[in-house]
Amino acid sequence: MGKGSLLHQFGSKDALIIGLLNQLMGMLGDELNVLAEGFETSPAAFALSYLDYVREPSKTAIGTAASILAAAVDSDLLDSTRATFEC
């Protein structure tokens, strides 16, 4: 897929990066929800699920990709991503 095709679909580089971040956050959210089912009686279910998630070495690549994408965009564009982790 060429650059022109990507820009046609997303409109800008920032929109592409935000789209990728949103996809990664959706995948993370789904996995955390599955993990949280094992801790549903605990008030700290989200925190425990997140800790289980980051301890898996295979998850490191997704976290690294998300970090690189987040660093590539203007911080104002990350409001929706920040909202995911705010209580």
N, C-alpha and C positions, 0 to 999 in steps of 0.2 A: 504494500500500500504506500502510495506516495504522500509527500507532504501536502500537496494540494488537496488530496482526498481527505486527509485528516482535518485540515483547516476548513474544508467545506462542511464536514460533519460537526465540528466543534466551534468554529468561528475564530478562535485564537489559541495561542499556546497555553495561556492561563486556563481557558475553558477545558482544554484537553487534560491538563494536569489535574484540575479539580475533578473532572470526570473519572480519572484513574484513581484519585484519592477516595472519592465516594465509593467506587467499586471495592477498593481494598477495605474501607471502613465497613461496608456492608458484609463482606466476607468475615471480617473480624467479629462483627456483631453477631452474626449467625453462629460462629464457633463458640463465642463466649456464652451465648444463650444455651447451647447444648451442654457446655461444661457446667453452667450454673445450675442445671437441673439436678446435678449431684450434690449441690450445696443449698438446695431450696429452703431448708429449715434454718439456715444461718442468715443473720442480717448482713453479713459480709460476703454474700454469695458472689457479687460482681468482683470484688477484690480477690477472693480465693480463685475464682475462675480465671481472672487475668494472670495471676501468678502461675497457675497451672499452664496456661497458654504460653507464656514467655519462657518457661523452663524447657519447652520442647525445642531442640536444636533445629528442627525443620522449619520452625516458624521464624527463625532469624532472618531469612531472606525476605519474607513479606514485610517485616518490621523495618528492615534496611531500605527496601524499595519505598515504603511509605515515608520514611524520614528524608530520603533524597528528594522525593517529589515535593514534600512540604517545604524543604529548604529552597526549592526552585521557584516558588511563587511568592507574591506579595502577601504579607502576613494578614492583611484585611480579608483576603480570599479564603482564609482558613477558619472563618467563624463557624461554619457548619460542622467542621471536623472537631473544633474545640468543644462545641456544644455536646458532642457525643460523650465526652469525658467529664463534663461538669455535673455536679449533683444538684 
